[in-house]
Amino acid sequence: MKRRFFTLCLALVLGSAPGRGQTDEEPVKRAEPVAEEVRAAEPHVEPVRKAERAVKPPTNTGAPIQAGQPVRVVVESPKEGEVVPWETVDVFVRAENYAVGDGGNRLQVIVDNRSPIEHANELKPVVLHGLAPGAHVLRVYAVKPDGKMLADPEAHARVNFYVRRKDFSNFQPEDHPYLTVNLPKAGTAFPDAEGKVWLDFHAHNVALSKEGYRVRFSLDGVETTLPSGEPYAWTGLSEGRHRLVVELIDEEGDPVSEIFARVERSFEIPRTVKAVNPQQVDEANLWLRRER
């Protein structure tokens, strides 16, 4: 009986092994062709935008870009009270609400009590050479195409700075009366279309009047007193060199004792060369030949 049971179990074991092996193996499937069509990628086309041309405001108006808003002059460098280590100083200035350009609206830069330096490119500095050690005063203001100053109070800026060391040279208290003389500049002065040479100035910290502070100038020894800050014109100045002294005087007629209350300049009126009509020259030569 036992032998029969053993034989039966052995037969079951031997008979089940091939079946297990067949169930563990998976049939190999053939790759099926892809029925979906592959489309080529279409290029992404973006609309081409035309570059917008920046419209620059005109520089020959003598007026602010936005009417009714003040013109403001800013000194970027040097800063107020800065001590610079070199005698050569780069001055960076700009104007707000005012477009500047060559021959039009522009800025004028005065160091200490010297003649103005014209500046029309805000991307470039005004380079001051050979400054003496000590204190210096920088004044910057906006002018119109004809060279006269703008009346806006904010169109004037002032910075006090030092070269190498701090001292009281060129010391002018900001709240004391003093003058800024714009025109004429030192050097060559060209009369305008009407033959006028202009005196253009600004009195700081005082109101000019007939009975109060006034401006007195002397041109080649001839004195004139002005009770207001309006520009003054000379007509028919002779060719050659002229010496100008402008000073601020008080109610008593005495000169104000401030370093920037007196300005001296020399300028020259160039000789005017008139163009000659060639036809008139030929006619004159022909007349001379006939007379001979």
C-alpha positions as CSV (number, residue, x, y, z in Angstrom):
1,M,0.0,0.0,0.0
2,K,2.7,2.4,0.9
3,R,4.6,1.5,-2.2
4,R,1.6,2.2,-4.3
5,F,1.1,5.7,-2.6
6,F,4.8,6.5,-3.2
7,T,4.5,5.6,-6.8
8,L,1.5,7.8,-7.2
9,C,3.1,10.8,-5.6
10,L,6.2,10.4,-7.8
11,A,4.1,10.3,-10.9
12,L,2.3,13.5,-9.8
13,V,5.7,15.3,-9.2
14,L,7.2,14.3,-12.5
15,G,4.0,15.1,-14.4
16,S,3.6,18.6,-13.0
17,A,7.2,19.9,-13.6
18,P,6.8,20.5,-17.4
19,G,3.6,22.3,-16.8
20,R,5.1,24.8,-14.4
21,G,7.9,25.5,-16.9
22,Q,5.5,26.3,-19.7
23,T,3.4,28.6,-17.6
24,D,6.5,30.6,-16.5
25,E,7.6,31.4,-20.0
26,E,5.8,34.2,-21.9
27,P,5.4,34.0,-25.6
28,V,7.5,36.4,-27.7
29,K,5.3,39.0,-29.5
30,R,6.1,40.4,-32.9
31,A,6.4,44.2,-33.2
32,E,3.3,45.7,-34.6
33,P,3.7,48.5,-37.2
34,V,2.7,52.0,-36.0
35,A,-0.5,52.9,-37.7
36,E,-0.4,56.6,-36.7
37,E,1.3,58.9,-39.2
38,V,4.2,61.0,-37.8
39,R,3.8,64.6,-38.9
40,A,6.8,66.9,-39.5
41,A,7.1,69.7,-36.9
42,E,5.8,73.0,-38.2
43,P,8.1,76.0,-37.7
44,H,7.0,78.6,-35.1
45,V,6.6,81.9,-36.8
46,E,6.5,85.0,-34.7
47,P,5.2,88.3,-36.1
48,V,8.1,90.7,-36.8
49,R,7.7,94.0,-35.0
50,K,9.1,97.1,-36.4
51,A,11.5,99.0,-34.1
52,E,9.9,102.1,-32.7
53,R,11.9,105.2,-33.3
54,A,12.5,107.2,-30.2
55,V,11.4,110.8,-30.7
56,K,13.9,113.1,-29.1
57,P,12.6,116.5,-27.9
58,P,13.9,119.5,-29.8
59,T,16.8,121.3,-28.3
60,N,16.3,124.8,-29.8
61,T,13.2,125.9,-27.9
62,G,14.6,127.5,-24.7
63,A,11.6,126.0,-23.0
64,P,11.0,122.9,-20.7
65,I,10.0,119.6,-22.3
66,Q,6.8,119.5,-20.2
67,A,5.2,122.9,-20.2
68,G,4.3,124.2,-16.7
69,Q,7.0,122.0,-15.0
70,P,10.3,123.6,-13.8
71,V,13.7,123.0,-15.4
72,R,16.0,121.5,-12.8
73,V,19.8,121.3,-13.0
74,V,21.6,118.5,-11.1
75,V,25.3,118.1,-10.3
76,E,26.0,114.4,-10.2
77,S,29.7,114.8,-9.4
78,P,31.5,116.0,-7.4
79,K,29.2,115.8,-4.4
80,E,28.6,118.6,-1.9
81,G,31.6,118.7,0.5
82,E,33.5,116.0,-1.3
83,V,37.3,116.0,-1.1
84,V,38.8,114.9,-4.4
85,P,42.4,113.6,-4.5
86,W,43.5,115.1,-7.8
87,E,43.9,118.6,-9.3
88,T,42.0,117.4,-12.4
89,V,38.2,116.9,-11.7
90,D,35.5,115.4,-13.9
91,V,32.3,117.3,-13.5
92,F,29.1,115.4,-14.4
93,V,25.9,117.5,-14.7
94,R,22.5,117.0,-16.2
95,A,19.2,118.8,-16.8
96,E,15.8,117.5,-16.0
97,N,12.8,118.5,-18.2
98,Y,15.2,120.3,-20.6
99,A,16.7,118.9,-23.7
100,V,20.3,120.1,-24.4
101,G,22.3,120.0,-27.6
102,D,25.0,121.8,-29.6
103,G,23.9,125.2,-30.7
104,G,20.7,125.1,-28.8
105,N,19.6,124.6,-25.2
106,R,22.7,124.0,-23.1
107,L,24.4,124.2,-19.7
108,Q,27.0,126.6,-18.4
109,V,29.6,125.6,-15.8
110,I,31.5,128.1,-13.7
111,V,34.2,127.1,-11.3
112,D,35.0,129.7,-8.6
113,N,34.7,133.1,-10.3
114,R,36.0,132.2,-13.8
115,S,34.3,132.5,-17.1
116,P,31.5,130.0,-18.0
117,I,32.3,126.8,-19.8
118,E,29.7,125.7,-22.3
119,H,28.4,122.1,-22.0
120,A,25.9,120.4,-24.3
121,N,26.6,116.7,-23.9
122,E,25.3,115.2,-20.6
123,L,27.0,111.9,-21.2
124,K,30.5,113.4,-21.1
125,P,32.1,115.3,-18.2
126,V,33.4,118.8,-18.0
127,V,37.1,118.3,-17.2
128,L,38.6,120.9,-14.9
129,H,42.4,121.0,-15.0
130,G,45.0,122.4,-12.6
131,L,42.7,123.2,-9.7
132,A,44.6,124.5,-6.7
133,P,44.4,122.6,-3.4
134,G,41.6,123.8,-1.2
135,A,38.0,124.8,-1.5
136,H,36.2,125.4,-4.8
137,V,32.7,126.4,-5.8
138,L,30.9,125.0,-8.8
139,R,27.9,126.7,-10.4
140,V,25.9,125.2,-13.1
141,Y,22.8,126.7,-14.9
142,A,20.7,126.2,-18.0
143,V,20.7,128.7,-20.8
144,K,18.6,129.2,-23.9
145,P,19.8,129.0,-27.5
146,D,20.6,132.7,-27.5
147,G,22.9,132.1,-24.5
148,K,20.8,133.9,-21.9
149,M,20.0,132.2,-18.5
150,L,16.7,130.6,-17.7
151,A,14.8,132.4,-14.9
152,D,13.7,129.2,-13.1
153,P,15.2,129.1,-9.6
154,E,15.8,125.3,-10.0
155,A,17.6,125.9,-13.2
156,H,20.7,126.9,-11.1
157,A,22.8,124.5,-9.0
158,R,25.8,125.0,-6.8
159,V,28.2,122.6,-5.2
160,N,31.1,123.3,-2.8
161,F,34.0,120.7,-3.0
162,Y,37.6,120.5,-2.1
163,V,40.9,119.4,-3.8
164,R,43.2,117.4,-1.5
165,R,42.4,119.4,1.6
166,K,39.7,121.4,3.3
167,D,40.3,125.2,3.8
168,F,38.5,128.5,3.3
169,S,39.9,129.6,0.0
170,N,37.2,130.8,-2.5
171,F,34.8,130.9,0.4
172,Q,31.4,132.3,-0.4
173,P,28.6,131.6,2.0
174,E,25.6,130.4,0.0
175,D,23.1,132.6,1.9
176,H,25.1,135.8,1.4
177,P,24.5,138.1,-1.6
178,Y,26.7,137.4,-4.7
179,L,26.6,137.5,-8.5
180,T,26.7,135.0,-11.3
181,V,27.7,136.8,-14.6
182,N,26.9,134.7,-17.6
183,L,27.4,137.0,-20.6
184,P,29.7,138.2,-22.0
185,K,32.2,135.4,-21.6
186,A,35.9,136.0,-21.5
187,G,37.5,135.8,-25.0
188,T,35.7,136.6,-28.2
189,A,32.2,138.1,-28.0
190,F,30.1,138.1,-31.2
191,P,27.3,140.6,-31.6
192,D,23.9,139.1,-32.4
193,A,21.9,139.8,-35.6
194,E,21.0,143.2,-34.3
195,G,24.6,144.1,-33.5
196,K,24.0,143.8,-29.7
197,V,26.4,142.4,-27.1
198,W,24.5,141.3,-24.0
199,L,25.3,141.6,-20.2
200,D,23.4,138.6,-18.7
201,F,23.7,138.0,-14.9
202,H,21.8,136.8,-11.8
203,A,21.9,138.3,-8.3
204,H,21.6,135.7,-5.6
205,N,19.9,136.2,-2.2
206,V,18.9,139.8,-2.9
207,A,16.0,141.6,-4.7
208,L,17.3,144.3,-6.9
209,S,15.5,147.7,-6.9
210,K,16.1,151.4,-7.4
211,E,16.4,152.0,-3.6
212,G,17.9,148.7,-2.6
213,Y,20.6,146.4,-3.9
214,R,21.7,147.2,-7.5
215,V,24.2,146.0,-10.0
216,R,26.9,148.4,-11.2
217,F,29.1,147.7,-14.2
218,S,32.0,149.6,-15.8
219,L,32.8,149.0,-19.4
220,D,36.1,150.6,-20.5
221,G,35.8,153.0,-17.5
222,V,32.2,154.1,-18.2
223,E,29.9,153.2,-15.2
224,T,26.2,152.3,-15.4
225,T,23.9,151.2,-12.6
226,L,21.1,148.7,-13.1
227,P,18.1,148.5,-10.7
228,S,16.9,145.1,-12.0
229,G,18.1,141.8,-13.2
230,E,17.0,142.1,-16.8
231,P,19.7,141.5,-19.4
232,Y,21.4,144.7,-20.6
233,A,22.5,145.3,-24.3
234,W,25.4,147.3,-25.7
235,T,25.0,148.4,-29.3
236,G,27.7,149.5,-31.6
237,L,30.7,148.3,-29.6
238,S,33.9,149.0,-31.4
239,E,36.1,146.2,-32.7
240,G,38.9,145.2,-30.4
241,R,39.4,144.4,-26.7
242,H,37.0,145.7,-23.9
243,R,37.4,145.4,-20.1
244,L,34.3,144.8,-18.0
245,V,33.8,145.0,-14.2
246,V,30.5,144.0,-12.7
247,E,29.7,144.4,-9.0
248,L,26.9,144.2,-6.6
249,I,26.2,147.3,-4.5
250,D,24.1,147.7,-1.4
251,E,21.5,150.3,-0.5
252,E,24.2,152.9,0.3
253,G,25.9,152.3,-3.1
254,D,28.8,150.5,-1.5
255,P,30.2,147.3,-3.0
256,V,29.1,144.1,-1.3
257,S,32.2,142.6,0.4
258,E,31.8,139.0,-0.9
259,I,34.3,137.2,-3.1
260,F,31.7,136.5,-5.8
261,A,30.0,139.9,-5.6
262,R,32.6,141.3,-8.1
263,V,33.4,139.9,-11.6
264,E,36.1,141.1,-14.0
265,R,36.3,140.0,-17.6
266,S,38.0,141.0,-20.8
267,F,36.4,140.3,-24.2
268,E,37.1,141.1,-27.8
269,I,34.8,142.2,-30.6
270,P,36.3,140.6,-33.8
271,R,36.8,142.6,-36.9
272,T,33.9,142.1,-39.3
273,V,34.9,141.2,-42.9
274,K,32.1,142.1,-45.3
275,A,31.6,139.9,-48.4
276,V,32.2,141.6,-51.7
277,N,30.1,141.0,-54.8
278,P,32.5,139.8,-57.6
279,Q,30.3,141.5,-60.2
280,Q,30.8,144.8,-58.5
281,V,34.5,144.3,-58.3
282,D,34.6,143.6,-62.1
283,E,32.6,146.7,-62.8
284,A,34.9,148.9,-60.7
285,N,38.0,147.5,-62.4
286,L,36.4,148.2,-65.8
287,W,35.6,151.8,-64.8
288,L,39.2,152.3,-63.7
289,R,40.5,151.0,-67.1
290,R,38.2,153.4,-69.0
291,E,39.4,156.4,-66.9
292,R,43.0,155.6,-67.8
